Amino acid sequence: MDGKHMQIGEVAARTELSLRTIRHYEETGLVVPSARSQGGFRLYTDNDVARLMVIRRMKPLGFTLDQMRDLLDATDHLDAGDDLGPDEREVLLQRVREYEQSAAEQVEKLRVQLARAEDFAAALRARLPEHEPVRP
């Protein structure tokens, strides 16, 4: 991390999240700007962007805000290395493993849904003539 701060617009562009969504995640405590400018503008770091990307990746897999918060809490503690005892570290790692398993299960469900959607689109294409007449 080079200490560079970004305003919310740049963060929105980098994460492909709306300003409103980023503010919502701030209101719910999932992400907190690392600083504020003298004018009161939110300032974010690369670590904040990485946190938002975790949230963005969890959302389409159906994870709740509480689950996102729980996973982020676990990874924050693991990353901080706050003199974790072996038992506490293992508990945190087990929480991360459970989220990884849930994510893998959701990905498989989405693959099945995608395959069904592709089959459906192919069936519809097969019903269409090769060269439909152009309508005036």
C-alpha positions in Angstrom: 0.0 0.0 0.0 1.6 3.3 -1.1 -0.5 5.5 1.1 -2.5 6.9 -1.8 -6.0 7.9 -1.0 -8.9 7.8 -3.4 -12.1 9.6 -3.4 -15.4 7.7 -3.6 -15.8 8.3 -7.3 -12.5 6.6 -8.1 -13.3 3.7 -5.8 -16.7 3.4 -7.5 -15.0 3.2 -10.9 -12.4 0.6 -9.7 -15.0 -1.6 -8.0 -17.9 -1.1 -10.5 -20.1 -0.3 -7.5 -22.4 2.7 -7.4 -21.7 5.6 -5.0 -24.9 4.7 -3.3 -23.9 1.1 -2.8 -20.5 2.1 -1.3 -22.2 4.5 1.1 -24.7 1.8 2.0 -21.8 -0.6 2.9 -20.3 2.2 5.0 -23.6 2.8 6.8 -23.9 -1.0 7.6 -20.3 -1.0 8.8 -18.9 -3.3 6.2 -16.4 -0.8 5.0 -15.2 2.4 6.6 -13.2 5.0 4.7 -9.6 5.1 5.9 -9.7 8.9 6.2 -11.6 12.1 5.4 -10.3 15.1 3.5 -10.3 18.5 5.1 -13.6 19.1 3.2 -15.1 16.0 4.7 -14.9 13.8 1.6 -14.5 10.1 2.1 -10.9 8.8 1.3 -10.2 5.2 0.6 -7.0 3.1 0.3 -6.2 0.1 -1.8 -7.1 -2.1 1.2 -10.6 -0.5 1.4 -11.0 -1.3 -2.3 -10.0 -4.9 -1.7 -12.5 -5.1 1.1 -15.2 -3.8 -1.2 -14.2 -6.3 -3.9 -14.8 -9.1 -1.3 -18.2 -7.8 -0.7 -18.9 -7.4 -4.4 -18.0 -11.0 -5.0 -20.1 -12.3 -2.1 -23.2 -10.5 -3.0 -24.2 -12.5 -6.2 -23.5 -15.7 -4.3 -26.4 -14.9 -1.9 -24.4 -14.1 1.2 -26.1 -11.8 3.7 -24.7 -8.6 5.1 -24.2 -10.3 8.4 -22.3 -13.2 6.7 -20.1 -10.6 4.8 -19.4 -8.9 8.1 -18.5 -12.2 9.8 -16.1 -13.2 7.0 -14.5 -9.8 6.9 -14.1 -9.9 10.7 -12.4 -13.3 10.5 -10.1 -12.3 7.7 -9.3 -8.9 9.4 -8.2 -10.8 12.6 -6.2 -13.3 10.6 -4.5 -10.5 8.5 -3.7 -8.4 11.6 -1.9 -11.3 13.3 -3.0 -10.0 16.6 -0.9 -12.5 18.6 -3.5 -15.1 17.9 -3.2 -18.3 19.8 -3.3 -21.5 17.8 -6.8 -22.3 18.9 -8.2 -18.9 18.1 -6.3 -19.0 14.7 -7.9 -22.4 13.9 -11.4 -21.2 14.8 -10.9 -18.2 12.4 -9.5 -20.4 9.7 -12.5 -22.8 10.1 -14.9 -19.9 9.6 -13.1 -19.0 6.4 -13.2 -22.6 5.3 -16.9 -22.7 5.8 -17.4 -19.6 3.7 -15.2 -21.1 1.0 -17.3 -24.3 1.0 -20.5 -22.2 0.8 -19.1 -20.2 -2.1 -18.1 -23.4 -3.9 -21.6 -24.8 -3.5 -23.2 -21.6 -4.8 -20.8 -21.6 -7.8 -21.9 -25.1 -8.7 -25.5 -24.1 -8.4 -24.9 -21.2 -10.7 -23.1 -23.4 -13.2 -26.2 -25.7 -13.3 -28.4 -22.6 -13.8 -26.2 -21.3 -16.5 -26.1 -24.6 -18.4 -29.9 -24.7 -18.3 -30.1 -21.1 -19.5 -27.7 -21.9 -22.4 -29.7 -25.0 -23.3 -32.9 -22.9 -23.3 -31.4 -20.2 -25.5 -30.1 -22.9 -27.9 -33.5 -24.5 -28.1 -35.0 -21.2 -29.0 -32.4 -20.6 -31.6 -33.1 -24.0 -33.1 -36.7 -23.0 -33.6 -35.8 -20.0 -35.6 -35.2 -20.2 -39.4 -31.7 -19.6 -40.5 -32.5 -16.5 -42.4 -35.7 -14.8 -41.3 -37.1 -12.3 -43.8 -36.4 -8.7 -43.0 -39.6 -6.9 -42.1 -40.3 -3.5 -43.6 
